[in-house]
């Protein structure tokens, strides 16, 4: 049975890295004492080693060891034999390019479909949708495809931001960007606010966290759904 945590962010305001998710992750990864970390997204350009060390500190608090996928001679084999998988945030374009370049993308799909628990945060969550085309990131490099894992039957927009009342900002809002996406593409988009995540068990997809999510469908008004909403039939 597939088991995924698809989180908007790794860090919420005034908390340490992954702190708000650790109780959930302790249960999510209860079947293993070690996970493979995919650091390819490299937030702020940090190295794979630096990023992996940051993740090791967080997971040590729940008794789980972490090894970066770049440390393995055969990345595909490492994923297929992993006790759990975590893909961190950063730049989605870079992440997807590296997933294809290392032939890891199909391995992750196979592993997760075989029941290996997966955690994604930010960019690592964006790629759980049908495509990465609703990322917020700059295209600093060009992946061979925008098609991603497809673990959920829609697209995701992590770090979803509402318009700020009274703001003098004249650029596009997040909602405007998603409407632009829907001028060409038909799949729904889930806007995940900070501190929210999707919990996937088998084919069941449930919104978790304290905040509502915003749902966008082509040619229809956007709407809100509260925490604990079942999104399994959102297509």
HUPE-V379329 format. One record per pair of residues at least 6 apart in sequence whose ideal C-beta (glycine too) atoms are under 7 Angstrom apart, sorted by the first residue. I is the first residue (numbers start at 0). J is the second residue. D is the distance in whole Angstrom. If there is no record, write none. Layout:
((I & J & D) (I & J & D))
//
This chain:
((0 & 114 & 6) (0 & 200 & 6) (0 & 201 & 5) (1 & 111 & 6) (1 & 112 & 6) (1 & 114 & 7) (1 & 150 & 7) (1 & 199 & 6) (1 & 201 & 6) (2 & 27 & 7) (2 & 114 & 7) (2 & 116 & 4) (2 & 199 & 7) (2 & 200 & 6) (3 & 111 & 7) (3 & 117 & 5) (3 & 127 & 7) (3 & 150 & 6) (3 & 199 & 4) (4 & 23 & 6) (4 & 24 & 7) (4 & 27 & 5) (4 & 118 & 5) (4 & 196 & 6) (4 & 198 & 6) (5 & 119 & 5) (5 & 124 & 4) (5 & 127 & 5) (5 & 155 & 7) (5 & 196 & 6) (5 & 197 & 4) (5 & 199 & 7) (6 & 20 & 6) (6 & 119 & 7) (6 & 120 & 5) (6 & 124 & 6) (6 & 196 & 4) (7 & 124 & 7) (7 & 157 & 4) (7 & 158 & 6) (7 & 191 & 4) (7 & 192 & 6) (7 & 193 & 6) (7 & 194 & 7) (7 & 195 & 5) (7 & 196 & 6) (8 & 120 & 6) (8 & 121 & 6) (8 & 157 & 7) (8 & 158 & 6) (8 & 193 & 5) (9 & 16 & 6) (9 & 17 & 6) (9 & 87 & 7) (9 & 88 & 6) (9 & 120 & 4) (9 & 121 & 6) (10 & 16 & 5) (11 & 19 & 5) (11 & 193 & 6) (11 & 194 & 5) (16 & 53 & 6) (16 & 57 & 5) (17 & 57 & 4) (19 & 194 & 6) (21 & 60 & 6) (21 & 61 & 6) (24 & 61 & 6) (24 & 118 & 7) (25 & 61 & 4) (27 & 116 & 6) (27 & 118 & 7) (28 & 34 & 6) (28 & 63 & 6) (28 & 83 & 5) (28 & 116 & 6) (31 & 82 & 3) (31 & 83 & 5) (32 & 62 & 7) (32 & 63 & 6) (32 & 64 & 6) (32 & 82 & 7) (33 & 63 & 6) (33 & 64 & 5) (33 & 66 & 7) (33 & 82 & 5) (34 & 58 & 7) (34 & 63 & 6) (34 & 65 & 6) (34 & 81 & 7) (34 & 82 & 6) (34 & 83 & 4) (34 & 84 & 6) (34 & 85 & 6) (35 & 66 & 6) (35 & 68 & 5) (35 & 77 & 5) (35 & 78 & 6) (35 & 81 & 4) (35 & 84 & 6) (36 & 51 & 5) (36 & 54 & 5) (36 & 65 & 5) (36 & 66 & 7) (36 & 67 & 5) (36 & 68 & 7) (36 & 85 & 5) (36 & 87 & 7) (37 & 68 & 5) (37 & 84 & 7) (37 & 85 & 7) (37 & 86 & 4) (37 & 87 & 7) (38 & 47 & 4) (38 & 50 & 4) (38 & 51 & 5) (38 & 67 & 5) (38 & 69 & 7) (38 & 87 & 6) (39 & 93 & 6) (39 & 94 & 5) (39 & 97 & 4) (39 & 98 & 7) (40 & 87 & 6) (40 & 88 & 6) (40 & 89 & 3) (40 & 90 & 5) (40 & 91 & 7) (40 & 93 & 6) (40 & 94 & 4) (40 & 122 & 4) (40 & 123 & 7) (41 & 50 & 6) (41 & 89 & 5) (41 & 90 & 7) (41 & 93 & 6) (42 & 88 & 6) (42 & 89 & 4) (47 & 67 & 6) (47 & 69 & 4) (50 & 87 & 6) (51 & 65 & 6) (51 & 67 & 4) (54 & 65 & 5) (54 & 85 & 7) (54 & 87 & 7) (55 & 65 & 5) (58 & 65 & 5) (68 & 74 & 5) (68 & 77 & 6) (68 & 103 & 7) (71 & 77 & 4) (74 & 101 & 5) (74 & 103 & 5) (75 & 102 & 5) (75 & 103 & 6) (75 & 106 & 4) (78 & 84 & 6) (78 & 103 & 6) (78 & 106 & 4) (78 & 107 & 6) (78 & 110 & 5) (79 & 106 & 6) (79 & 109 & 7) (79 & 110 & 6) (81 & 110 & 6) (81 & 115 & 6) (83 & 115 & 6) (83 & 116 & 5) (84 & 107 & 6) (84 & 110 & 6) (84 & 115 & 6) (84 & 117 & 5) (85 & 118 & 4) (86 & 119 & 5) (86 & 123 & 3) (86 & 126 & 7) (87 & 120 & 6) (87 & 123 & 5) (88 & 120 & 5) (88 & 121 & 3) (88 & 122 & 5) (88 & 123 & 6) (89 & 122 & 5) (90 & 122 & 7) (90 & 136 & 5) (90 & 139 & 6) (91 & 122 & 4) (91 & 125 & 5) (91 & 126 & 7) (91 & 131 & 5) (91 & 134 & 4) (91 & 136 & 5) (92 & 136 & 6) (92 & 138 & 5) (92 & 139 & 6) (92 & 140 & 5) (92 & 142 & 6) (93 & 139 & 6) (93 & 140 & 5) (94 & 122 & 5) (94 & 126 & 7) (95 & 126 & 6) (95 & 131 & 5) (95 & 142 & 4) (95 & 147 & 6) (96 & 140 & 5) (96 & 141 & 7) (96 & 142 & 4) (98 & 104 & 4) (99 & 142 & 6) (99 & 143 & 5) (99 & 144 & 7) (107 & 148 & 6) (108 & 148 & 6) (111 & 117 & 5) (111 & 150 & 6) (119 & 126 & 7) (119 & 127 & 5) (121 & 157 & 5) (121 & 158 & 7) (122 & 134 & 7) (122 & 136 & 7) (124 & 155 & 6) (124 & 157 & 5) (125 & 131 & 6) (125 & 134 & 5) (125 & 155 & 5) (125 & 157 & 6) (126 & 147 & 4) (126 & 148 & 6) (127 & 148 & 5) (127 & 150 & 5) (127 & 151 & 6) (127 & 155 & 6) (128 & 147 & 6) (128 & 151 & 6) (128 & 153 & 6) (128 & 154 & 4) (128 & 155 & 4) (129 & 149 & 5) (129 & 152 & 7) (129 & 153 & 7) (129 & 154 & 6) (129 & 186 & 5) (130 & 145 & 5) (130 & 146 & 6) (130 & 147 & 6) (130 & 154 & 6) (131 & 145 & 5) (131 & 147 & 5) (132 & 145 & 5) (132 & 154 & 7) (132 & 180 & 6) (132 & 184 & 7) (133 & 154 & 4) (133 & 155 & 6) (133 & 156 & 5) (133 & 177 & 6) (133 & 180 & 6) (133 & 188 & 5) (135 & 158 & 6) (150 & 199 & 7) (151 & 197 & 7) (151 & 199 & 7) (151 & 204 & 6) (152 & 233 & 7) (152 & 234 & 5) (153 & 186 & 5) (153 & 187 & 4) (153 & 188 & 6) (153 & 189 & 6) (153 & 233 & 5) (153 & 234 & 7) (154 & 186 & 5) (154 & 188 & 5) (155 & 189 & 5) (155 & 191 & 6) (156 & 173 & 7) (156 & 177 & 6) (156 & 188 & 6) (156 & 189 & 7) (156 & 190 & 5) (156 & 191 & 7) (157 & 191 & 5) (158 & 193 & 6) (159 & 173 & 6) (159 & 190 & 3) (159 & 191 & 6) (159 & 192 & 5) (159 & 213 & 6) (160 & 173 & 5) (162 & 172 & 5) (173 & 190 & 7) (174 & 221 & 6) (177 & 188 & 5) (177 & 215 & 5) (180 & 188 & 7) (181 & 215 & 7) (181 & 217 & 4) (185 & 217 & 5) (187 & 214 & 6) (187 & 215 & 6) (187 & 216 & 5) (187 & 233 & 5) (187 & 234 & 7) (188 & 215 & 4) (189 & 212 & 6) (189 & 214 & 6) (189 & 230 & 7) (190 & 212 & 6) (190 & 213 & 4) (190 & 215 & 7) (191 & 212 & 6) (192 & 210 & 4) (192 & 212 & 7) (194 & 208 & 5) (194 & 209 & 6) (194 & 210 & 6) (195 & 206 & 7) (195 & 207 & 7) (195 & 208 & 4) (195 & 210 & 5) (195 & 212 & 6) (196 & 207 & 5) (196 & 208 & 6) (197 & 204 & 6) (197 & 205 & 7) (197 & 206 & 6) (197 & 230 & 7) (198 & 205 & 5) (198 & 207 & 5) (202 & 231 & 6) (203 & 229 & 7) (203 & 231 & 5) (204 & 230 & 5) (204 & 231 & 5) (205 & 227 & 6) (205 & 229 & 6) (205 & 230 & 7) (206 & 212 & 5) (206 & 224 & 6) (206 & 226 & 6) (206 & 227 & 6) (206 & 228 & 5) (206 & 230 & 6) (207 & 226 & 6) (208 & 226 & 6) (209 & 226 & 6) (210 & 226 & 7) (211 & 223 & 5) (211 & 224 & 6) (211 & 225 & 5) (211 & 226 & 7) (212 & 224 & 5) (213 & 221 & 6) (213 & 223 & 6) (214 & 221 & 6) (214 & 222 & 5) (214 & 224 & 6) (214 & 233 & 7) (215 & 221 & 5))
//
